[in-house]
Amino acid sequence: MLKVEQLHVEVGTFQLRGVELELERGEVLGVLGPNGSGKSTFLKSLLNLYPIRNGTVTIDERNVQKMTASERARHITLLSQMKTWTMAQTVYDLVEAARYAVRTHDAKHEQAIINNVLQQFELSAYKNRPLAHLSGGELQRAYMAKAFAQEVDLILFDEPTTHLDLHYRAQFFEQLLYVKRANKASIVIVHDVNDAIHYCDRVLVLREGSPIAYGQPVDVLTQSFVEQLYEVTMTSVIDPRNGMTKYLY
Ligand SMILES: Nc1ncnc2c1ncn2[C@@H]1O[C@H](COP(=O)(O)OP(=O)(O)OP(=O)(O)O)[C@@H](O)[C@H]1O
């Protein structure tokens, strides 16, 4: 559904060059790379927030650059740490506002959709709470619910697990499975290589604005590659719970 061809974006003096990838519905792509390698720039350029110098981004063969803002909002959304909503808004308001591009004239139907999404993300009891009165994990769930209510095909997550404790971090990845089961595609900036191996179908690795690897996590994220990428020394063990390789660092 998503196809990125020879993407070249310039932001100030930074250049993101030559990104190529394809993503299907129900797949999770992890984006990895050292700080400043261009991960957020890549996500934002998919939303056409930065001018594309060269190359194309298409969703179902439609060029993202040629879509209107409201058309784009029907296909793609970005959940970033930079929350733009005023924290006095309630959880219900947040999710309701997400419907603006897909809203029908049937108020009852709209209410049912919103309530369903709130239930799915275990937020029914919080629906009238201001966002400021939620914990980090609850706020994260509220933003997931917002993305779901928007009914987009592609959800972009910019470092979604920052500030989450171990419990909510695990919960985020569980919710990512909802996204997969709902046959939506997602792209997640991941800093923990183990999470990438465990939860992503494909990974894209950036360094200094260039893609240096792309493929299945187990093929790309070998110990020597990761050690070189982040300039660290690691040990690998087999996780007895699932038989998968896990890195200790
Ligand atoms: N609006 C901007 N104007 C100028 N330079 C920018 C702008 N946004 C980002 N940059 C620069 O582009 C480079 C890539 O930034 P980006 O945020 O994409 O990296 P990142 O891989 O997401 O980093 P991190 O892991 O630290 O979040 C950085 O050197 C950053 O300073």
The ligand as a Tripos MOL2 file, in Angstrom:
@<TRIPOS>MOLECULE
LIG
   31    33     1     0     0
SMALL
NO_CHARGES

@<TRIPOS>ATOM
      1 N1         13.4580   21.8140   10.9900 N.pl3     1 LIG1
      2 C1         14.7670   21.5370   10.9290 C.ar      1 LIG1
      3 N2         15.6600   22.4450   10.4440 N.ar      1 LIG1
      4 C2         16.9710   22.1590   10.3460 C.ar      1 LIG1
      5 N3         17.5120   20.9650   10.6970 N.ar      1 LIG1
      6 C3         16.6710   20.0260   11.1690 C.ar      1 LIG1
      7 C4         15.2680   20.2490   11.3140 C.ar      1 LIG1
      8 N4         14.6990   19.1310   11.8100 N.ar      1 LIG1
      9 C5         15.7080   18.2630   11.9880 C.ar      1 LIG1
     10 N5         16.8860   18.7970   11.6010 N.ar      1 LIG1
     11 C6         18.2070   18.1280   11.6360 C.3       1 LIG1
     12 O1         18.1150   16.9830   10.8170 O.3       1 LIG1
     13 C7         18.8780   15.9060   11.3920 C.3       1 LIG1
     14 C8         17.9870   14.6830   11.5240 C.3       1 LIG1
     15 O2         17.0160   14.9360   12.5130 O.3       1 LIG1
     16 P1         15.9100   13.8770   12.9070 P.3       1 LIG1
     17 O3         15.0680   14.4740   13.9760 O.co2     1 LIG1
     18 O4         15.2350   13.4040   11.6860 O.co2     1 LIG1
     19 O5         16.8180   12.6920   13.4900 O.3       1 LIG1
     20 P2         16.4020   11.4010   14.3100 P.3       1 LIG1
     21 O6         17.0930   10.2510   13.6740 O.co2     1 LIG1
     22 O7         14.9160   11.3170   14.4270 O.co2     1 LIG1
     23 O8         17.0790   11.7250   15.7100 O.3       1 LIG1
     24 P3         16.7730   11.2740   17.2250 P.3       1 LIG1
     25 O9         17.0570    9.8030   17.3290 O.co2     1 LIG1
     26 O10        17.7860   12.0720   17.9800 O.co2     1 LIG1
     27 O11        15.3590   11.6640   17.5490 O.co2     1 LIG1
     28 C9         19.4180   16.4120   12.7120 C.3       1 LIG1
     29 O12        20.7670   16.7750   12.5290 O.3       1 LIG1
     30 C10        18.5620   17.6330   13.0270 C.3       1 LIG1
     31 O13        19.2910   18.5950   13.7470 O.3       1 LIG1
@<TRIPOS>BOND
     1     1     2 1
     2     2     3 ar
     3     2     7 ar
     4     3     4 ar
     5     4     5 ar
     6     5     6 ar
     7     6     7 ar
     8     6    10 ar
     9     7     8 ar
    10     8     9 ar
    11     9    10 ar
    12    10    11 1
    13    11    12 1
    14    11    30 1
    15    12    13 1
    16    13    14 1
    17    13    28 1
    18    14    15 1
    19    15    16 1
    20    16    17 2
    21    16    18 1
    22    16    19 1
    23    19    20 1
    24    20    21 2
    25    20    22 1
    26    20    23 1
    27    23    24 1
    28    24    25 2
    29    24    26 1
    30    24    27 1
    31    28    29 1
    32    28    30 1
    33    30    31 1
@<TRIPOS>SUBSTRUCTURE
     1 LIG1         1 GROUP 0 **** ****
